[in-house]
Amino acid sequence: MKLDAITDKIYRVRGKGKHGDVVGWVAPWAFSSKDPEFVENLKKFYERQMQVQALIAEKQVAVGMTLEEVGQSLGKPSKSSVRKTAEGQSGRWEFVIYEEIKNYATEVDRQTGAVYRRLISVTRREKSKTAVEFENDVVNAVEESEDRVGTNVRIVVPPLIFRW
């Protein structure tokens, strides 16, 4: 079940039915629960849902998200490992973002003398990596690393010394 909108008098609910998705407006009295804090928990559920949707829109991950939500946010993992035990399932997903570096050669046309650049190759370099550790399909740790090698380095011409 997913809450699309919530007010004091009515809820917009989305869910899966036998023949596809079901969407509609439901009054709070239609939910039957013995929990006295049901409405308060439903509001907390809606607030969490809004936070998760904002993270997914920003392509970010947070502790407490489900694996399905991580997949919606970052896509398919580059590397994954899963460990299954009697207590449940734990594992690690890694998402690697690459940067493409184009390598050019400057050449001179022998007939016309025109100078042009020719693409020689494209190199992929790891730009950043996000590792997500989970236990029982819930994220319990997020590790982010960014490679700062190859950033713009300033080069200053050394001082010239003239001798007369």
Backbone bond lengths (Angstrom), bond angles and torsions (degrees), N, CA, C in turn:
res aa  C-N    CA-C-N  psi(-1)  N-CA   C-N-CA  omega(-1)  CA-C   N-CA-C  phi
1 M - - - 1.440 - - 1.526 108.83 -
2 K 1.321 115.00 145.38 1.456 121.34 179.10 1.521 108.39 -136.74
3 L 1.320 116.04 135.10 1.464 121.14 176.86 1.524 108.74 -94.92
4 D 1.327 116.90 118.99 1.463 121.01 177.76 1.518 111.55 -84.65
5 A 1.323 117.42 -36.83 1.464 121.70 -179.35 1.519 108.53 -153.31
6 I 1.331 115.47 155.04 1.455 119.21 -178.36 1.531 108.64 -144.95
7 T 1.322 115.86 133.95 1.468 122.64 173.38 1.522 106.98 -131.83
8 D 1.316 116.87 -178.94 1.466 120.14 179.12 1.525 112.00 -70.14
9 K 1.331 117.38 -26.72 1.459 120.44 -173.28 1.518 115.01 -107.69
10 I 1.344 118.22 -18.40 1.463 119.24 -175.55 1.532 110.38 -156.14
11 Y 1.353 115.80 151.95 1.461 122.96 179.39 1.524 109.22 -121.86
12 R 1.340 116.20 140.91 1.465 120.23 172.10 1.522 106.43 -99.32
13 V 1.337 115.31 118.01 1.457 122.19 -172.25 1.522 109.65 -116.34
14 R 1.331 115.64 142.42 1.465 122.17 176.17 1.527 107.41 -128.18
15 G 1.312 116.60 135.34 1.456 120.79 -179.87 1.514 111.32 -154.35
16 K 1.312 115.98 -179.63 1.457 121.64 179.38 1.515 109.40 -105.57
17 G 1.321 115.09 131.42 1.457 121.17 177.28 1.519 110.11 -110.58
18 K 1.322 117.38 -172.69 1.460 121.62 179.90 1.522 112.08 -65.97
19 H 1.328 116.54 -34.36 1.459 120.53 -174.45 1.525 112.54 -113.67
20 G 1.313 118.37 24.05 1.458 121.08 178.46 1.514 112.25 129.55
21 D 1.320 115.16 -164.11 1.464 121.08 -178.73 1.522 111.48 -74.52
22 V 1.328 115.04 145.13 1.459 122.20 177.82 1.527 107.15 -122.26
23 V 1.344 116.35 129.46 1.457 121.99 -179.51 1.517 108.31 -131.56
24 G 1.339 116.27 138.96 1.458 118.24 177.74 1.512 112.44 -176.06
25 W 1.334 114.86 169.81 1.457 122.72 176.71 1.523 108.54 -95.40
26 V 1.330 116.16 132.73 1.464 121.22 -176.70 1.526 108.66 -130.32
27 A 1.328 115.77 136.42 1.467 120.82 176.44 1.529 109.15 -77.75
28 P 1.332 118.63 149.52 1.461 121.38 -179.29 1.526 113.68 -58.53
29 W 1.343 117.94 -31.77 1.461 119.69 -178.91 1.532 111.65 -67.76
30 A 1.344 118.19 -17.49 1.467 121.28 -179.33 1.529 112.08 -73.10
31 F 1.318 116.93 -20.00 1.458 120.56 176.45 1.517 108.34 -85.54
32 S 1.309 116.32 122.08 1.464 119.14 179.08 1.526 108.44 -104.24
33 S 1.321 115.70 123.51 1.452 120.98 179.65 1.517 109.25 -150.29
34 K 1.325 115.66 143.78 1.461 120.55 177.46 1.527 111.15 -86.79
35 D 1.320 116.36 -8.97 1.458 121.02 179.50 1.529 109.44 -75.05
36 P 1.339 118.18 121.62 1.473 119.61 -179.25 1.532 112.74 -67.98
37 E 1.322 117.77 -21.14 1.461 121.54 -179.60 1.526 111.77 -102.07
38 F 1.325 117.12 25.71 1.460 121.52 -176.65 1.529 112.06 -60.79
39 V 1.312 117.25 -46.00 1.470 121.26 -178.00 1.527 110.02 -64.82
40 E 1.327 116.62 -41.29 1.467 120.58 178.84 1.530 110.67 -64.40
41 N 1.330 117.26 -42.09 1.463 121.16 177.42 1.524 111.50 -65.18
42 L 1.317 116.86 -35.92 1.458 121.35 178.10 1.530 110.38 -65.31
43 K 1.324 117.15 -38.60 1.463 120.91 177.29 1.530 110.81 -67.49
44 K 1.337 117.57 -39.17 1.465 121.21 176.26 1.523 110.59 -63.97
45 F 1.336 116.23 -39.48 1.460 121.96 177.08 1.530 110.35 -60.59
46 Y 1.323 116.55 -42.78 1.466 121.81 179.75 1.533 110.68 -66.00
47 E 1.337 117.79 -42.63 1.466 121.46 178.65 1.523 110.90 -62.44
48 R 1.331 117.39 -41.84 1.460 121.19 177.23 1.518 110.40 -62.01
49 Q 1.316 115.09 -42.57 1.457 120.86 -179.64 1.534 110.85 -60.62
50 M 1.325 117.73 -40.27 1.467 121.70 178.52 1.532 110.79 -66.70
51 Q 1.346 117.31 -39.74 1.462 120.98 177.86 1.522 110.92 -63.83
52 V 1.327 116.50 -43.03 1.462 121.03 -179.44 1.524 110.47 -65.89
53 Q 1.321 117.90 -40.92 1.464 120.52 178.49 1.525 111.17 -63.41
54 A 1.335 117.73 -36.55 1.465 121.10 177.02 1.528 110.44 -66.47
55 L 1.338 117.43 -40.70 1.464 120.83 177.78 1.526 111.19 -64.71
56 I 1.322 117.19 -41.32 1.462 121.27 179.28 1.527 109.96 -63.71
57 A 1.325 117.41 -40.34 1.468 121.03 179.05 1.529 111.22 -63.59
58 E 1.334 117.32 -32.44 1.462 122.29 179.36 1.524 112.42 -90.21
59 K 1.334 118.01 2.43 1.472 124.01 -178.51 1.529 110.83 57.32
60 Q 1.343 115.95 47.16 1.454 122.10 179.98 1.522 109.91 -121.93
61 V 1.340 115.45 164.95 1.463 122.13 -179.12 1.520 108.41 -129.74
62 A 1.341 116.39 146.99 1.462 121.57 177.77 1.526 109.41 -137.31
63 V 1.320 115.41 157.22 1.462 121.34 176.31 1.522 108.08 -64.32
64 G 1.326 116.79 135.47 1.456 122.01 -179.84 1.514 113.28 104.06
65 M 1.333 117.65 -11.53 1.462 120.17 177.83 1.527 109.57 -75.41
66 T 1.328 116.74 156.06 1.459 121.20 175.71 1.524 109.05 -86.75
67 L 1.328 116.47 165.00 1.463 120.37 179.01 1.523 111.44 -63.93
68 E 1.317 117.12 -33.75 1.467 120.72 177.44 1.531 110.11 -62.96
69 E 1.325 117.06 -41.83 1.465 121.29 178.88 1.526 111.23 -67.98
70 V 1.338 117.19 -37.16 1.464 121.03 176.72 1.527 109.77 -63.63
71 G 1.329 116.57 -41.90 1.460 120.71 177.59 1.520 112.11 -62.63
72 Q 1.320 117.56 -38.11 1.464 120.81 177.27 1.525 110.85 -67.39
73 S 1.320 116.95 -33.29 1.457 121.28 -176.70 1.526 112.53 -79.71
74 L 1.325 117.47 -49.54 1.463 121.29 -172.84 1.525 114.53 -108.95
75 G 1.322 117.50 -9.38 1.459 119.83 -179.61 1.519 112.04 88.43
76 K 1.326 115.29 -154.88 1.459 121.33 -177.83 1.533 109.35 -81.29
77 P 1.342 118.18 135.95 1.466 119.69 -178.35 1.530 111.98 -70.11
78 S 1.344 115.72 149.05 1.460 121.49 176.30 1.523 110.58 -73.63
79 K 1.323 116.12 -34.05 1.464 121.89 -178.19 1.520 107.80 -145.86
80 S 1.319 117.11 139.57 1.465 119.40 179.16 1.518 110.13 -142.42
81 S 1.320 114.91 148.11 1.462 121.08 173.60 1.525 107.70 -139.73
82 V 1.330 115.80 138.52 1.463 121.72 -176.70 1.523 108.56 -129.83
83 R 1.332 115.90 137.61 1.465 122.06 177.10 1.518 107.92 -123.47
84 K 1.334 116.00 122.49 1.464 120.93 -179.89 1.522 109.09 -108.63
85 T 1.338 115.23 129.36 1.459 121.56 178.44 1.520 108.62 -130.95
86 A 1.333 115.77 -178.30 1.463 120.25 178.50 1.530 111.18 -67.51
87 E 1.347 116.94 -28.53 1.464 120.75 -179.91 1.525 112.48 -78.11
88 G 1.318 117.24 -21.47 1.465 120.09 -178.43 1.514 111.40 150.33
89 Q 1.306 114.82 -154.71 1.455 121.49 -175.12 1.522 109.67 -120.97
90 S 1.332 116.44 135.85 1.458 120.90 175.21 1.519 107.84 -136.53
91 G 1.319 115.56 162.47 1.454 117.86 -179.24 1.505 112.56 179.52
92 R 1.327 113.48 -169.02 1.464 121.16 -176.01 1.523 109.23 -146.08
93 W 1.314 115.86 131.34 1.466 122.50 174.23 1.517 107.46 -113.64
94 E 1.338 116.16 137.48 1.461 120.97 176.52 1.521 109.38 -119.48
95 F 1.315 115.32 134.02 1.457 122.62 178.02 1.523 107.25 -118.55
96 V 1.331 116.89 118.53 1.458 121.73 -177.75 1.526 108.93 -110.85
97 I 1.321 115.97 131.79 1.465 121.73 176.40 1.521 107.30 -108.71
98 Y 1.328 115.32 126.27 1.456 121.06 -178.24 1.522 110.89 -104.60
99 E 1.324 114.73 153.46 1.457 122.15 175.90 1.522 106.85 -115.90
100 E 1.318 116.88 132.81 1.458 120.70 179.03 1.521 109.36 -93.77
101 I 1.327 115.46 128.74 1.456 121.73 178.97 1.524 107.17 -114.33
102 K 1.324 116.01 120.07 1.462 121.19 -179.01 1.525 108.94 -90.44
103 N 1.337 115.57 132.04 1.458 121.85 -179.89 1.525 109.02 -108.44
104 Y 1.332 115.94 125.39 1.454 121.73 -176.38 1.525 110.40 -116.85
105 A 1.334 115.56 156.20 1.458 122.40 171.87 1.524 107.25 -121.95
106 T 1.317 116.14 135.27 1.459 120.57 177.57 1.520 107.82 -90.30
107 E 1.314 116.10 127.84 1.462 120.90 -177.75 1.521 109.93 -131.65
108 V 1.316 114.72 156.74 1.459 121.54 178.43 1.521 107.99 -115.46
109 D 1.324 116.21 129.48 1.461 121.30 177.27 1.526 107.70 -72.07
110 R 1.336 118.00 124.63 1.465 122.13 -174.83 1.529 112.65 -68.34
111 Q 1.303 116.80 -31.16 1.463 119.41 -177.06 1.525 112.09 -81.01
112 T 1.349 116.55 -45.72 1.470 119.48 -174.58 1.519 113.33 -99.76
113 G 1.309 117.56 -20.06 1.460 120.97 -177.75 1.518 113.49 81.14
114 A 1.342 117.04 6.78 1.464 121.27 179.82 1.530 110.07 -73.81
115 V 1.319 114.92 142.13 1.464 121.21 179.04 1.527 108.17 -100.84
116 Y 1.328 115.99 132.57 1.463 120.27 178.43 1.518 109.76 -144.33
117 R 1.334 114.71 163.90 1.469 120.80 177.71 1.519 108.97 -108.46
118 R 1.321 115.19 137.03 1.458 120.76 179.63 1.525 108.45 -118.57
119 L 1.340 115.65 133.04 1.466 121.06 178.37 1.523 108.86 -71.78
120 I 1.332 115.77 122.48 1.461 120.68 -179.43 1.521 110.76 -94.61
121 S 1.339 116.09 -50.75 1.465 119.95 -177.56 1.524 109.87 -157.28
122 V 1.319 114.75 167.43 1.458 122.08 175.47 1.525 107.04 -124.25
123 T 1.324 116.06 124.10 1.461 122.01 -178.78 1.522 108.97 -106.80
124 R 1.335 116.06 135.10 1.469 120.69 175.83 1.516 108.77 -100.61
125 R 1.341 115.66 128.48 1.453 121.32 179.35 1.518 108.54 -125.63
126 E 1.327 116.24 139.35 1.466 120.46 179.80 1.521 109.64 -66.87
127 K 1.331 115.76 122.36 1.462 121.31 -178.69 1.523 111.14 -94.61
128 S 1.340 116.30 -47.44 1.461 120.27 179.04 1.525 109.59 -153.50
129 K 1.323 113.91 160.02 1.462 119.70 -179.61 1.522 108.58 -140.16
130 T 1.331 115.44 136.07 1.458 121.80 175.60 1.519 107.92 -121.04
131 A 1.319 116.51 122.97 1.460 121.89 177.96 1.525 108.51 -109.93
132 V 1.324 115.50 130.38 1.463 122.07 -178.32 1.522 108.11 -118.33
133 E 1.332 116.61 120.06 1.462 121.36 176.45 1.520 108.09 -101.75
134 F 1.333 115.39 138.22 1.459 118.95 -176.69 1.517 110.73 -137.09
135 E 1.322 114.19 157.96 1.456 122.33 176.11 1.520 107.28 -139.73
136 N 1.333 116.50 124.33 1.471 123.04 -177.27 1.534 111.54 53.26
137 D 1.320 116.08 46.43 1.472 124.91 175.84 1.525 114.37 64.83
138 V 1.338 118.43 20.56 1.462 122.41 176.32 1.531 107.98 -127.20
139 V 1.325 116.85 131.82 1.464 122.11 -177.98 1.525 109.62 -68.13
140 N 1.358 115.73 129.43 1.463 119.24 177.45 1.529 112.29 -119.24
141 A 1.350 118.14 -6.32 1.465 121.34 176.25 1.527 109.50 -158.66
142 V 1.338 115.42 143.14 1.463 122.05 177.34 1.524 107.50 -130.33
143 E 1.335 115.83 129.22 1.460 121.21 179.43 1.528 108.15 -123.59
144 E 1.322 116.27 124.51 1.461 120.75 -179.38 1.517 109.05 -119.95
145 S 1.335 116.20 135.70 1.458 120.75 176.57 1.517 108.82 -135.21
146 E 1.316 114.86 145.39 1.458 120.93 -178.92 1.515 108.24 -130.55
147 D 1.326 116.10 132.60 1.455 121.38 -179.90 1.518 108.67 -87.66
148 R 1.306 116.00 117.33 1.460 119.82 -179.00 1.525 111.86 -100.74
149 V 1.321 117.87 5.74 1.460 121.77 177.52 1.519 108.27 -70.55
150 G 1.296 116.39 139.67 1.456 120.05 178.39 1.511 113.62 88.46
151 T 1.320 117.17 13.21 1.456 118.49 176.78 1.521 108.52 -73.11
152 N 1.302 116.36 166.78 1.460 120.44 -177.52 1.524 110.17 -62.19
153 V 1.323 114.96 121.18 1.454 121.56 179.07 1.521 107.44 -103.90
154 R 1.293 116.10 131.82 1.457 119.57 178.73 1.521 109.50 -80.94
155 I 1.312 114.94 134.05 1.460 120.56 178.13 1.518 107.52 -118.39
156 V 1.310 115.28 127.19 1.455 121.44 179.71 1.520 107.36 -114.01
157 V 1.321 116.20 133.68 1.462 120.38 178.29 1.519 108.27 -66.90
158 P 1.331 117.22 131.58 1.463 118.71 179.87 1.536 110.17 -65.40
159 P 1.307 116.23 155.81 1.466 118.53 -178.59 1.527 111.46 -63.93
160 L 1.311 114.45 139.99 1.460 120.17 178.12 1.524 109.26 -90.03
161 I 1.295 115.42 136.50 1.468 120.06 179.45 1.523 107.22 -114.03
162 F 1.309 115.40 119.69 1.458 120.77 178.67 1.519 108.70 -102.06
163 R 1.304 115.71 135.52 1.466 119.64 176.38 1.516 107.79 -118.98
164 W 1.300 115.59 133.53 1.471 120.57 179.82 1.490 110.28 -105.37
